[in-house]
Amino acid sequence: MSTATSDSGRGEDGILGEDALARAFLEGDEFALREAYARWGALVFRLALRSLGDRADAEDVTQQVFLAAWRSRGNYLPGKTALGAWIVGITRHRIADAHEARARHRRLEDELVSEASVAPPEQPDDLAERAMIVEELDRLEPTARHVMRLAFYEQLTHSEIAETLDLPIGTVKSHIRRSLIRMRTRWEVDDGAHRT
């Protein structure tokens, strides 16, 4: 039995047709955002999970995709691309961004580990660096501080930290990523202040 479509673009089952959904999304109808998420959220999640291999990262990407789609809906051209295809295009960009963020995180983590452990303690600069690291760790909230100490001083892996603290591994990774970015940002600000 075919489903008739009303002037509103809804079929007899109350579901918006593709064209009507695209128009409503473009016009900023929040129901259309919910409907788009219901239709394509699982696909976006699967694509992200397949590429990134981590559920927490895939969930982050899925949220970012729909937030980005909603914020940039003025750039969507319904006559040129189907809404689902446009959302998949945003997904590809967000997955690429996530891979780049991982690479930056690894580089930053490697730098911080080497800065924290390489030079002999009698060097004044090294003592200053170690003091800065301790000071920055003390500024973190308690869980993040505990995670970072286990990572840098105990040299535990993400999985070992998750097991030790009874936290999801995605939470451990998020704490480390945010803490490293915060520490790096503060150091860059401090370095800039010293140079001026």
C-alpha positions in Angstrom: 0.0 0.0 0.0 1.5 3.3 -1.0 1.7 6.2 1.5 0.1 9.4 0.4 1.9 12.7 1.1 0.1 15.7 2.4 0.8 19.4 1.6 3.0 19.5 4.8 5.2 16.8 3.3 4.2 14.2 5.8 2.9 10.8 4.8 0.0 9.1 6.4 2.4 7.6 8.9 3.4 11.1 9.9 7.0 10.7 8.6 8.4 13.6 6.5 9.3 12.8 3.0 13.0 13.4 1.9 12.2 16.8 0.2 10.1 18.0 3.0 12.7 17.0 5.6 15.4 18.8 3.7 13.3 22.0 3.5 12.4 21.9 7.2 16.0 21.3 8.1 17.1 24.2 6.0 14.5 26.4 7.6 15.7 25.6 11.1 12.8 23.3 12.3 14.2 21.5 15.3 11.9 18.5 14.6 13.8 18.1 11.3 17.1 17.9 13.2 15.7 15.2 15.4 14.4 13.4 12.4 17.7 13.7 10.6 19.5 12.2 13.6 16.9 9.4 13.8 17.5 8.6 10.1 21.3 9.0 9.8 22.7 9.0 13.3 23.4 5.2 13.3 25.1 5.5 9.8 27.3 8.4 11.0 28.3 6.4 14.1 29.1 3.3 12.1 31.3 5.2 9.7 33.2 6.9 12.6 33.6 3.7 14.5 34.9 1.8 11.5 37.5 4.5 10.8 38.5 5.4 14.4 38.0 2.0 16.1 36.9 3.6 19.4 33.3 3.9 20.6 33.8 7.1 22.6 35.6 8.8 19.7 32.8 7.7 17.3 30.2 9.1 19.7 32.0 12.4 19.9 32.2 12.5 16.1 28.5 11.7 15.7 27.6 14.6 18.0 30.0 16.9 16.2 28.5 16.0 12.8 25.0 16.8 13.7 26.0 20.0 15.5 28.0 21.1 12.5 25.2 20.2 10.1 22.7 22.3 12.2 25.0 25.3 12.5 26.0 25.3 8.9 22.5 24.4 7.4 22.5 27.7 5.6 25.2 26.2 3.3 23.1 23.2 2.4 21.7 23.3 -1.1 18.7 20.8 -1.3 18.5 20.9 -5.1 22.2 19.9 -5.4 22.6 17.2 -2.7 20.4 14.9 -0.7 20.4 15.8 3.0 21.7 12.3 4.0 24.6 12.6 1.5 25.4 16.1 2.8 25.6 14.8 6.3 27.8 11.9 5.2 30.1 14.5 3.6 30.4 16.3 7.0 31.0 13.0 8.6 34.1 12.3 6.4 35.5 15.7 7.3 34.9 15.2 11.1 36.5 11.8 11.0 39.6 13.3 9.2 39.7 16.0 11.9 39.5 13.3 14.6 42.5 11.5 13.1 44.5 14.7 12.9 43.6 15.5 16.6 44.9 12.1 17.6 48.1 12.7 15.7 48.5 16.1 17.4 47.7 14.5 20.8 50.4 11.8 20.3 53.0 14.4 19.3 52.1 16.6 22.3 52.1 13.6 24.6 55.5 12.5 23.3 56.9 16.0 23.8 55.6 16.3 27.3 56.9 12.8 28.3 60.4 13.6 26.9 60.4 17.1 28.6 59.4 15.5 31.9 62.0 12.8 31.9 65.2 13.5 29.9 67.6 15.9 31.5 69.7 15.6 34.7 68.1 17.3 37.7 71.1 19.6 38.4 70.3 21.8 35.3 68.3 24.9 36.5 66.1 24.9 33.4 65.2 21.3 33.9 64.2 21.9 37.5 62.1 24.8 36.3 60.4 22.6 33.7 59.7 19.9 36.3 58.3 22.5 38.7 56.0 23.8 35.9 54.7 20.3 35.2 54.0 19.7 38.9 52.3 23.1 39.2 50.2 22.4 36.1 49.2 19.0 37.3 48.1 20.5 40.6 45.8 22.9 38.8 43.9 20.0 37.2 40.7 18.7 38.8 41.3 15.6 41.0 40.4 12.9 38.5 42.3 14.4 35.6 45.3 15.0 38.0 45.2 11.4 39.1 45.0 10.1 35.5 47.9 12.3 34.4 50.1 11.3 37.3 49.5 7.6 36.5 50.3 8.3 32.8 53.5 10.3 33.4 55.0 9.2 36.7 53.8 5.6 36.7 53.9 5.3 32.9 50.7 3.3 32.8 48.9 2.7 29.5 45.4 4.1 28.9 44.0 0.6 29.6 45.9 0.2 32.8 44.8 3.6 34.0 41.2 2.8 33.2 41.5 -0.5 35.1 43.2 1.2 38.1 40.7 4.0 38.4 37.7 2.0 37.3 37.0 4.5 34.5 35.9 3.9 30.8 39.0 4.0 28.5 37.3 6.8 26.5 37.1 8.9 29.7 40.8 8.3 30.4 41.7 9.4 26.9 39.5 12.5 27.2 41.1 13.5 30.5 44.6 13.1 29.0 43.8 14.9 25.8 42.2 17.9 27.6 44.9 18.0 30.2 47.7 18.0 27.7 46.0 20.7 25.6 45.4 22.8 28.7 49.1 22.4 29.8 50.4 23.2 26.4 48.2 26.2 26.0 49.4 27.6 29.4 53.0 27.0 28.5 52.6 28.8 25.2 51.0 31.7 26.9 53.7 31.8 29.5 56.4 31.6 26.8 54.8 34.4 24.9 54.7 36.6 28.0 58.4 35.9 28.7 59.4 36.8 25.1 57.6 40.2 25.1 
